[in-house]
Amino acid sequence: MNKPGGASGYVFYTRGLNLGTVAAGGQPSFGTGYLEIADKAGRAVWVYQLPEGESAMDFAVQTYKGQSVLTWLQCKGLASCKGYIADNNYNIIATVPTSLNGTELDAHEFHLTPEGNALVIGDKEVDADLTAIGGPQNGKITDTVVMVVDPSTGQVVGQWDPMKDIPLTDSLLPYLGGSYDAYHANSVDIGRDGNLLVSLRSTSAIYNVNPYTGEIIYQVGGKNPTITSGEGVQFSGQHDAQYVGLDTIQLFNDDNFFPGGTNPSSIQVIHIDPVSKTATLVREVVHPDAVSAWATGNTQLLPNGNLFGSWGTTGRISEFTADGDLVYEATTPDTTYRVFLNQWTGAPLQGPEMTVSTDGQPTVRAVWNGATEVRQWQVLYGTTPTNLAPIATATWNGLETSIQLPADAPSGYFQVEALDANGTVLGRSALVES
């Protein structure tokens, strides 16, 4: 579905993660990992295959040192992640290391701040007394630490460890043995005051935290909130809490903790009044099909007021107008963690490529991976390499565009030219003799 009223831009997502295997009682399944940029019609613009055994999460366009960049986390499964920042030529210009302050980056968050820092989440296993939640005295906890990192130096400049400030009994997750995932931070944003907005899935709560003192300014939701929630402000197992105004947040409310949950998930926009200490529901969007995600998911406020995002484990992607109308819908075969709609101008340094097929109707296939400004392809032909002239044209139609040649096209030298909307040549392939 792609109705009028939707915003423009490219869809940014990753492929390779399948959480359906968890729903069936197994572990997350990871196929070949890909980063992908596509138009809203589903036509690929840029595809990047990750090295064998690696997966990617949180692929988006952000701003770093005044320029638009691509960012993503590249992981071994859902752990041992490394943050990448790439320019519009698709060159890596900065990274955030896997190991920071005794933790290992996980796959949940890679958010750049206006100051050029990165918000990330690290995990570490620590010894803990779990008797308060029905576990052993000599148990283990998967501690989840929120960090502010300078990508240019790899130094941690601020952090918050929930284990130091939130009792285990605040967790809503039952103890099932093994290392107890008491907190499970899954998103971090930064406010204008420099405090962090942190979502803890296992406590079903949102926290406003000073990353330098560890002080919890307020808590919304969970067992011991400091903000009183008004009618409709209810969420659990939530993801992707972020600021959309000075004291207004939005989040993806999974409203389910475990595979098999059937509560309809939703997007919630909530206003926090820090003076009266109240939370008011501003807007809520539930999918017309009452889509239910038991994990992952995100929401993005677009410049035109539309809401765009993914429905997590369902693999569905949607866009809603400010009036709540569903104007865009797509699906992926894999689990979507976060999906974004962003403006992007890609200018790969490597030029276009072409192949010529002479089986049946002679056909040229033109590819320029990541070049967003191509609107048309032109095929040149000549009997010598220095005597080429146009022989065929075709409108860009995805990462690989097929261009049929005249049935009686003679042998000789071929080349493709990529043209922009004004007919200007953006790049040329190497010559191919066929």
C-alpha positions in Angstrom: 0.0 0.0 0.0 1.3 3.4 -0.9 -1.5 6.0 -0.9 -1.3 9.8 -1.4 -0.5 11.6 1.8 2.6 9.7 2.6 6.0 11.4 3.1 8.8 11.2 0.6 12.1 9.4 1.3 13.9 6.1 1.3 13.2 3.2 3.6 16.2 2.1 5.7 16.1 -1.4 7.2 18.2 -4.6 7.8 17.7 -8.2 6.8 18.8 -11.5 8.3 17.2 -11.6 11.8 14.4 -14.0 12.4 12.7 -14.0 15.8 10.0 -16.4 14.7 12.4 -19.2 15.8 12.1 -17.8 19.4 8.3 -18.0 19.2 8.7 -21.6 18.3 10.8 -22.3 21.4 14.3 -21.9 19.8 16.9 -19.2 19.7 17.1 -16.2 17.3 18.0 -17.2 13.8 20.5 -15.2 11.7 20.7 -15.6 8.0 23.1 -13.5 5.8 23.0 -10.0 7.1 22.3 -7.0 4.9 21.9 -3.3 5.1 19.4 -2.1 2.6 18.0 1.3 1.3 14.9 1.0 -0.9 12.3 3.4 -2.3 8.7 3.2 -1.0 7.9 0.9 -4.0 10.3 -1.6 -2.6 13.0 -1.1 -5.2 16.5 -1.5 -3.8 18.8 1.5 -4.0 21.8 0.3 -2.0 22.5 -3.2 -0.7 25.4 -4.0 1.5 26.1 -7.6 2.4 27.8 -8.1 5.8 30.7 -10.5 6.4 29.7 -14.1 7.1 28.3 -14.6 10.6 27.5 -10.9 11.2 24.2 -9.1 11.6 23.2 -5.5 11.6 20.7 -3.4 13.6 19.5 0.2 13.9 20.3 1.3 10.3 19.4 5.0 9.8 20.4 8.4 8.6 21.8 10.7 11.3 23.8 13.9 11.5 27.5 13.8 12.6 29.7 16.9 12.6 27.2 18.8 10.4 26.9 16.2 7.7 24.3 13.5 6.9 25.7 10.1 7.6 24.6 6.4 7.7 24.9 4.7 11.0 24.4 1.1 12.1 25.5 -1.6 14.6 27.3 -4.6 13.2 27.1 -7.6 15.6 27.8 -11.2 16.2 24.2 -12.3 16.6 22.8 -9.7 19.0 26.0 -9.1 20.9 29.6 -8.1 20.4 28.4 -5.1 18.3 30.5 -2.3 16.8 29.1 1.1 15.8 29.7 2.4 12.3 29.4 5.9 10.8 29.6 6.3 7.0 29.5 9.4 4.7 27.5 9.8 1.6 30.2 8.1 -0.4 29.6 5.0 1.8 33.1 5.3 3.3 33.5 4.6 7.1 34.5 7.8 8.8 34.2 6.8 12.5 33.4 3.8 14.7 32.5 3.0 18.3 34.4 0.0 19.7 32.8 -3.2 20.9 34.2 -3.1 24.4 33.7 -0.1 26.6 34.2 0.2 30.4 34.1 -3.6 30.9 30.9 -4.0 28.9 30.2 -5.3 25.4 27.9 -3.3 23.1 24.6 -4.9 22.3 22.3 -4.5 19.3 19.7 -2.1 20.8 20.9 1.5 20.3 23.2 3.7 18.3 22.0 7.3 18.6 24.1 10.3 17.7 23.7 13.5 19.8 23.9 17.1 18.5 27.3 17.3 20.3 28.7 14.4 18.2 28.6 11.8 20.9 27.0 8.4 20.5 24.4 6.8 22.9 24.9 3.1 23.2 24.1 0.2 25.5 26.6 -2.3 26.9 26.0 -5.6 28.7 28.0 -7.4 31.3 27.3 -10.4 33.5 27.7 -9.8 37.3 27.3 -11.9 40.4 24.1 -11.1 42.4 21.9 -12.3 45.2 18.6 -13.3 43.5 16.7 -14.5 46.5 14.4 -11.4 46.4 13.0 -12.6 43.1 13.0 -16.3 43.8 16.5 -17.1 42.5 19.7 -18.4 44.1 21.8 -16.4 46.5 24.9 -16.9 44.2 23.1 -16.0 41.0 24.0 -14.0 37.9 22.5 -10.8 36.4 22.9 -9.5 32.8 23.6 -5.9 33.7 22.8 -3.4 31.1 24.7 -0.1 31.1 23.7 3.0 29.1 26.7 5.0 27.9 27.6 8.3 26.2 30.6 7.8 24.0 32.8 10.1 21.9 33.3 8.3 18.6 36.4 10.3 17.7 38.2 9.0 20.8 36.2 5.9 21.9 36.0 7.4 25.4 33.0 7.0 27.6 32.0 10.5 28.8 28.9 9.6 30.8 27.0 6.5 31.8 24.1 5.1 33.9 24.0 1.6 35.4 20.4 0.7 36.4 21.6 -2.0 38.7 22.9 0.6 41.1 19.7 2.5 41.3 16.8 0.1 40.7 16.0 -2.9 42.9 15.6 -6.3 41.3 12.1 -6.5 42.6 11.1 -3.7 40.2 11.6 -6.2 37.3 8.5 -7.7 35.9 10.4 -10.5 34.3 10.0 -13.9 36.2 13.2 -15.7 37.1 13.5 -18.7 34.8 17.1 -19.7 35.7 20.4 -18.7 34.2 21.6 -15.1 34.0 18.7 -12.8 35.1 17.8 -10.1 32.5 16.4 -7.8 35.2 16.5 -4.5 33.3 17.1 -4.9 29.5 17.7 -1.4 28.3 16.6 -1.1 24.7 16.6 2.6 23.8 18.3 5.8 24.8 17.6 9.4 23.7 18.9 12.7 25.0 16.9 15.8 26.0 17.7 19.4 25.6 18.8 19.5 29.3 21.4 16.7 28.6 19.5 14.1 30.6 18.8 10.7 29.0 15.5 9.1 28.3 16.0 5.3 28.9 13.6 2.5 28.2 13.9 -0.6 30.3 11.9 -3.4 28.8 12.0 -5.7 31.8 10.6 -3.1 34.2 8.1 -1.7 31.6 9.2 1.8 32.6 10.8 4.9 31.1 13.4 6.8 33.1 14.8 10.4 32.8 18.3 10.1 34.1 21.3 12.4 34.6 24.2 10.4 32.9 26.9 12.1 35.0 25.4 11.8 38.5 23.1 8.7 37.9 20.2 10.7 39.4 16.8 9.5 38.2 14.8 12.7 37.6 11.5 10.8 37.0 10.0 7.4 36.1 7.0 6.8 34.0 5.3 3.3 34.2 6.6 0.3 36.0 6.1 -0.7 39.7 7.3 2.5 41.4 6.6 5.5 39.1 7.3 9.1 40.2 5.0 10.4 37.5 1.2 9.7 37.7 -0.1 8.3 34.4 -3.4 9.7 33.1 -6.0 7.7 31.2 -4.6 5.6 28.4 -0.9 6.0 29.4 -0.2 2.3 29.8 2.7 0.3 28.2 4.7 -2.8 28.7 7.6 -4.5 27.0 8.1 -1.2 25.2 10.7 -0.1 22.7 12.2 3.1 21.1 11.2 5.8 23.7 12.3 9.2 22.3 11.7 12.9 22.7 9.5 14.6 20.1 9.2 17.8 22.1 10.6 19.4 25.2 8.5 17.3 27.6 6.8 15.0 25.1 7.9 11.5 24.3 6.7 8.8 22.0 7.3 5.1 22.1 6.4 1.8 20.5 4.2 -0.1 23.0 4.6 -3.8 22.3 2.2 -4.5 25.2 3.5 -8.1 25.2 6.5 -9.7 26.9 6.6 -13.2 25.5 6.1 -15.1 22.2 2.4 -15.9 21.9 1.2 -12.6 23.4 -1.9 -11.3 21.6 -2.4 -7.7 23.0 -2.6 -5.2 20.2 0.6 -3.1 20.0 0.5 0.6 19.6 2.3 3.9 19.1 1.9 6.2 22.0 2.7 9.9 22.3 2.8 11.1 25.9 3.2 14.6 27.4 5.1 14.7 30.7 4.4 17.6 33.1 7.5 17.7 35.4 5.8 20.2 37.7 2.5 18.5 38.4 4.3 15.1 37.8 1.6 13.8 35.5 1.7 12.0 32.1 -1.1 12.6 29.6 -1.8 10.6 26.4 -1.6 12.9 23.4 -2.0 10.4 20.7 -2.2 6.7 20.2 -2.2 4.7 17.0 -3.3 1.1 16.8 -3.0 -0.8 13.5 -6.4 -1.4 11.8 -5.5 -5.1 11.9 -4.7 -5.0 15.7 -1.2 -6.1 14.9 0.5 -7.7 18.0 4.3 -7.6 18.4 5.9 -9.4 21.3 9.3 -7.8 20.8 11.2 -5.0 18.8 9.4 -2.3 16.9 9.9 1.5 16.5 8.2 4.7 15.6 9.4 7.9 13.8 7.8 11.3 13.7 8.2 12.7 10.2 8.5 16.4 9.3 5.0 16.4 7.9 3.5 15.1 11.1 3.1 11.5 9.9 4.2 8.6 12.0 6.4 5.9 10.4 7.8 2.7 11.8 7.8 -1.0 12.2 5.7 -3.5 14.0 8.6 -5.5 15.3 8.4 -9.3 15.2 5.5 -9.1 12.7 7.8 -7.8 9.9 5.3 -5.1 9.0 6.1 -1.5 8.2 3.5 1.3 8.3 3.0 5.1 7.9 0.0 7.0 9.4 -1.0 10.6 8.8 -1.6 13.0 11.6 -5.3 12.1 11.3 -4.5 8.4 11.9 -5.1 7.3 8.3 -2.9 4.3 7.1 -1.2 5.5 3.9 1.7 3.1 3.6 2.2 -0.5 4.3 4.9 -3.0 3.5 6.2 -6.3 4.8 9.6 -7.9 5.1 10.3 -11.7 5.3 12.5 -11.0 8.4 11.9 -9.5 11.8 12.2 -5.7 11.8 14.0 -4.1 14.7 13.8 -0.5 13.6 12.8 0.8 10.1 13.2 4.5 9.1 12.0 6.8 6.3 14.8 9.2 5.6 16.0 11.6 3.0 19.4 10.6 1.6 21.8 11.5 -1.2 24.2 8.7 -2.0 27.2 9.3 -4.2 29.3 6.1 -4.4 32.9 6.6 -5.6 32.9 3.4 -7.6 31.2 4.0 -11.0 28.3 2.2 -12.6 28.6 -1.4 -13.8 27.0 -3.2 -16.7 26.6 -6.6 -18.3 25.4 -7.5 -21.7 23.2 -10.6 -22.3 22.8 -11.9 -25.8 20.5 -14.9 -24.9 17.2 -14.1 -26.8 16.5 -10.4 -26.8 19.8 -8.5 -26.4 19.7 -6.9 -23.0 22.0 -4.6 -21.0 21.8 -4.7 -17.2 22.9 -1.5 -15.5 23.8 -1.3 -11.7 25.1 1.6 -9.6 24.9 0.5 -6.0 24.0 3.4 -3.7 23.6 6.1 -6.4 20.3 7.9 -5.4 20.2 10.5 -8.1 20.0 8.3 -11.2 16.7 8.7 -13.1 17.6 7.2 -16.4 20.1 4.9 -18.1 21.5 5.4 -21.6 23.2 2.7 -23.5 26.0 3.7 -25.9 27.2 1.5 -28.8 30.0 1.7 -31.3 32.0 -0.5 -33.6 35.2 0.9 -32.0 35.9 2.1 -28.4 36.2 5.7 -29.6 33.1 5.9 -31.7 30.1 5.5 -29.4 26.5 6.8 -29.8 23.2 6.3 -28.0 21.4 3.2 -28.9 18.8 2.7 -26.1 17.5 4.4 -22.9 15.4 3.2 -19.9 14.0 4.8 -16.8 15.8 3.7 -13.6 14.0 0.8 -12.1 15.8 -0.4 -9.0 19.3 -1.5 -8.2 19.5 -3.5 -11.4 17.8 -2.0 -14.4 17.3 -4.1 -17.6 17.5 -2.2 -20.9 16.4 -4.1 -24.0 18.5 -3.4 -27.2 17.2 -3.7 -30.8 16.9 -7.3 -31.8 19.4 -6.8 -34.6 22.0 -5.0 -32.4 25.4 -5.9 -33.9 28.5 -6.9 -32.0 30.7 -4.1 -30.8 31.4 -2.0 -27.8 28.8 -1.0 -25.2 28.8 1.4 -22.3 26.1 2.7 -20.0 25.7 6.3 -18.7 23.7 7.2 -15.6 21.7 10.4 -16.1 20.1 12.6 -13.4 16.6 14.3 -13.6 18.1 17.0 -15.9 19.8 14.6 -18.3 23.2 15.3 -16.9 25.7 12.4 -17.0 26.5 11.3 -13.4 28.8 8.4 -14.3 29.8 5.9 -17.0 30.6 2.2 -16.8 33.6 0.6 -18.3 33.4 -0.5 -21.9 32.1 -4.0 -22.6 32.8 -5.7 -25.8 30.1 -8.1 -26.9 
